[in-house]
Amino acid sequence: MLKFRGLTQNFFSIFSKNLINPKPLSNYGFLASAFSTAKPKRVGTHNGSFHCDEALACFMLRLTNAFSGAEIVRTRDTQVLASLDAVLDVGGVYDPSQNRYDHHQKGFQEVFGHGFTTKLSSAGLVYKHYGLEIIAKELQLDEGHPNVHRLFLAIYKNFMEAIDAIDNGINQYDVNQAPKYVDNTTLSSRVGRLNLDWVDCNQSSAKENEAFQQAMAVAGRGFLDNVQYHAESWLPARSIVMECLAARETIDSSGEIIVLTKSCPWELHIYELEEEMTIEPSIKYVIYPDDRSESWRLQAVARSSDRFESRKPLPFLWRGLENDKLSEVAGIPGCTFVHMSGFIGGNRSYDGALYMARVSLKA
C-alpha cells in the first residue's frame, strides 16, 4: 500500500489555520518553512473574479520544489506580471521555459496529450508540466516509476480534464438538447461560489484575496484527495483485477469468468485492462465475496463503462427471484437473489456463484 508523505497533512494543518485567521495574500507562505528559508518566489494570476483553474494552478505550483511557498500576486498590471517568476491564467503567453501558463490567447490549442484532446486551462498546463513531480513527491517514488505515470494519466482523466473542459466551455456531451437537471456540485461550481457576492458590502481587494485563499484550499483539497484515492484505492484495485484476469482460464475454460481474490472497484479497470492485455473473448461475469453477508456475488459486466446494459445478463427466468424459489428455478442450491435487470445475483457459496455464472454463460 502506498503511503503519503507528511507534506499533505502538514500543508492542510497550516492552511486551515490561515483560513480561520486569514492573512493578506502577499504574506501567505504556507509551505516556505517546510522546505526553505530563502525568499519565496512570486507567482502571478489575475485579480477580479476567479475560477477553479487558476486557484488549483496556484495550489499545485506551490507543491513543487521550484515554487514552494511562493507568494501569490493577483494583478493584471503587465509591468508587475513581467517581473514575476511565474504567471498563470493571465498575460496572453504560454511558454513553459519562462513559466508562463495562460490559455486565453488567440491560437492556443494545447492539450494534455496521451490520447486526450480537451483544450487545457491554466490548471491543466501546470499539471502537464509539474504533475509527475507532484505525484512522485506525494507517493515518495521516483518520477520514472510506472505507478507515478499511471496515476498521472488516471488523475488527469478522472479529475483534471473536467476542470479544463468546464473552464474552456466544452460540453460534456455532443447534444443540442437541454440537460434534464442542473448540477452545481462540481468542484468548479463550488470554487466559483467563493467569489464575493454582489450583496457583500466589502468588495475590497483584501477581501477578494481572502476569498481566493479559500478557493485555493477547496481546489487543493479536491486535488490531493483525488491523488490519495487513486494511490490508496484505485491503483491497488487495478493490480487485483490484472492478476484475476491473468488467472481467468483457471476459473473456467471459457476465459469469460473471473474471480476477485478481494472485493474491490473492478469496474474502474476491467475495460482498460481487457484492451491492454488483449483479452478475447471479453469477460462476461465477475465473481467476488460479499463480506457483509458472508456470501458471494456474481455480476454481469456492462457493455462499456458508461452504459448499464450488460454484455450477457443473468437468465431471464431467474430475474426478480430470491432464495428457495430462485434455487428451485435455477436448479442450483444456495441462490439468494437475482436483480430484475439480470445484472447481478448472489449465492451463499463460492461454488454456487460459479455454477450460476457457468449456467448463465451457456443460456
N, C-alpha and C positions, 0 to 999 in steps of 0.2 A: 504494500500500500504506500502510495506516495505521500510524503509529509511536507507541510508547508513550513517555510522559514518564519522566523519571528517578525519579519517586516510587516506582514498583513495585520497581525494583532496589534503590534506597536503603533502602526500607522493609524489605525482607527481609534485607538485609545487617545492618541494625540488629537486626531481630527475631531472626535466627539467633544473634547474639552473646548476646542475653538468654536464649535457650533453653539455651545451653551454660552460662552463669553466671547463672541466673535471679535477678532482683531481686524484692523484695517488690512486690506488685501496686500498692500505693499510690505507689511511686516509679517506676512504669513509664510513662515518657512518650516513647515511641519516635519520634514524629513532631514533638514540640514544637520541637526545634532546627531542623527543616526549614522551619517556617512562621513561628514567632513565639517571642519570648522572654517573652511575657506568661504569667501564671499560668494553667495549663491548667484547663479546666472539669472538672467531676466528673460522671461517668455511673454510675448505679447499676443493678445487677441483683442477683438473689437469690444467697445463698450456698448451701451444700449441693451436692447433685448437680447437674451442669449438663448441658445439651443443646446440640445443634448450633445451634439457632435463636438463643439469646442470645449464644453465642460469636461467631457470624457477625454478629449485630446490633451488638455492641460493636465488632467489627473494622471494619465498614462505616461506622459513625458516626464513627470516628476518621479516616476518609478524607475527611470533609467539612471545609469551611473553618470552620464554626461549632464543631466539636468536635475539631479537630486536636490530637493529643497529649493527649486527655482522660484524666484519672485514672479508673480503674475501681474502684468501691466495691461490694463484694459483701456485701449485708446484707438482712435482712427487717425491720429496725427501721423502723417507719413514720415516726418523727421524723427519722431520718437521711435516709430516702428523700425526705421532703418538702423537705429542704434542698438537694437535688442539682439540677444543671442539666438532667439528662435521666434517665429511668428506663425500663428495658427489662425486659419479661417478669416483672414483679412490680408490686404496688401496686394492681391492680384498676382501672386507669384507662387509657383510650385517648383522648388529647386532644393532637393534634399541635401545637396552639397553645401547649401547656405542655410539649412534648417528653416526653409520657408515652405509652409504647408497650407496654401489656400486652394480652393476648388471652385471659386466663383468666376474666374476669368474666362473670357471667350476662348473656345477651342479646347478647354480642359476636358479630357475623356479618360483620365487614368482609372484603371480598375485594379483589383487585388491580384488577378492572375489565377493560376491553378484551376482554370475552368470557370471561374466566377466572372460575370460580365457587368455587375452593378457598378455604376459610377461611384467613386469614392467621395466621402465627405472628409473634413479635417481629421475626424476620429479614425476613419479608415486609412488615411495616409500615415498617421502616426503609428497605427497598428501594423501596417505593411512594413514599415522600416524598423520598428522597435519591438514588435510583438514577440519575436523569438527570444530576444534578450529578457523581456519582462517575464515571460513564461518560464524560461530557464532559471531565472533568479528565484521565482516563487517555488519552483519544484526542486531547486538545488541540483540541477543537472546541467551538463554542457549543452550549448545551443545546438550542437550536432546530433544530440541523442534523438533516436527515432520517435520517442514519446513526445518530445518537445515539438517536433514537426507535426505529428498527428494532432496534438492539441491546438497548435497554431491554426491549422485548417479547420478543425471542428469548431473552435470558438468563433472564427470568422463566420462560418456557415450558420451557426445557431444563435449568435448574439450580435456580432458587429455588422453583418450585412444589412440587417433590418434598420440599424441606425443610419447607415449610409443611404439606404433607399428612401427612408422617410425624409431625411434632410434634403434629398435631391428631388423629392416629389414624385417618386416612382411608385406606381400602384403595385400592389401585391399580385393582382390578377388582371389578365388582359380581357376585361369585360366592360361593356358600356352601361350595365345596369347598376343602380344604386345599391350599396350594401344593405343587407337585411337588418343590421343593427350597428350601433355606434360603439367603438371600442376606444375609450380614453384611458386605458390602463397600461399602455406601453411605457417603457422607460422614457422614450422621447416625450410622451404626453406628460408624465409626472415631472420631468425636469422643466418642461415649458411652463407648468403651473407655478413654478417657483419664482417666475418673473414678478416684479412689483405690480400689484393690482392697480387699475386706474383709479380706484376709490381710496387708495392709500395716500394719506396726507403727506407722507415723507417720500418724495421722489428723488432724493439726493443721490449723488454718485456713491457716497459711502454706503448708503442703504442698498443700492443696487449691487455693489461689490460683495456685501454680506450675503445677499441672495445668491450670487454666483458661487461663493464658497459652499453654500448648501447644495447648489446644483452639482458641483464637483463631488461632494460627498455622496450624493444619491447615485450619480452616474458611476462613480468609482466603486461604491459598494456593489452595484449590479455587476460590474465587470469582474471584480475579484471573487464574488460569489460564483460567477459563471466559471472562472478558472478553477476554483476549488471543486465545484461539482464535476467538471469534466475530468479533473485529475483523480478525484477520490471515488467517483461512481461510474462515469461514462467509460473511462479507459479500462478499469478492471473488468467491467461487463463485456467490453469488446474482446478481451483476452479469453474470457469464459466461452463466449459464443464461437470464437475462432477454433478453440480446442474441440468443442462439441461438433462443429461442422466437419472437422477433420476426422472425427470418430464416427460419423453418421452411418457408415456401412457395417459397423459392428453392432448397431442397434437393429437395423433392418436392411435386408439385402437390396431393397429398392433405393436406398440412399435418400429417401424423401422424408424421413422422420429423424429428428434429433432429440436428445435428452439433455437438459441442462443439469450440470452437476450441482448448481446452486441457482435458486431463483434470482433473476436479475432482469433489467430492462433490455431484453434481447431485440425488441423491435427497432431500437435505435441503430442496430448494426447489421442485421441479417441481410438486407438488400445490398449494401455496400460490400460486405464480405462475400456474398454469393458471386458478385461480379469480379471481385479481386481474386477469389480462389477458383474462378471459372467452374462453378458448380452447376451441373446439369445431370438429371432434371432438377428443377428447383425444389426447395423444401416445402412440404405441404403442412406438416404438423410439428409443433414444438411441445414436448412433454417436460413438465417441471414440478417440483414439490411445492405444495401449498402448506407451509409450515404452520399457519394459523389453525388449520383444521386437521393437521396430520394426515393429509390425503394427497392426491396427485391431480394435476390439471393437464389437459391436452388442448392446445389452441391451434386453430387453423390459421395459417399465415395469410395476411391480406395480400391482395394483388400488388399493391405498392404502399409506400409509407404514408401517402396522403389519401388512401381510399379504405373504406370499411369492408368492401366486398372481398370475400375470401377466395383464395386460389381453388380450394376444394373444401367447402363447408362439410360439417358432420352430417350424416344421413338425415334426410327429411323426416323419416318416421320416428327418429329419436328426439326431435326438437320439441322443447317445452315439457318434456317428461322428467320425472325425478325418481330417485331411489328404486324401490322394488318394481314399480311399473316400468321404468326405463330398463332395468336389468332384464325383466321378462321379455320386453320387445326386442332388445338388442341381443339377448342370449348370452350376456356377459355379466358375471356376478360382480357386486360391489359398485355398480354405477351410482352416481349421486345426482347428476343433472346434465342437461344439455340446453344451452341457450336457444331461445326461439329462432334466432338467426342462423344457428348452427356454427357460430364462430368459436365457441368454447364449450368444454364439457369437463366432467370430473369423475374420478373413481377413487375408491378407498385404498387401492393398492397400485404400486407401480406396474405390476404385470397386467392388471385390469386396464389401466390407462393405455398401455402399449397395445393391448389387444384391441381396444376401441379404435386406436389410430390405424392399426393394420386393416381392420374391417372397413373403416371409413375410406381408406385408400383404394380399396377394391370395389367400393359401392358405386 
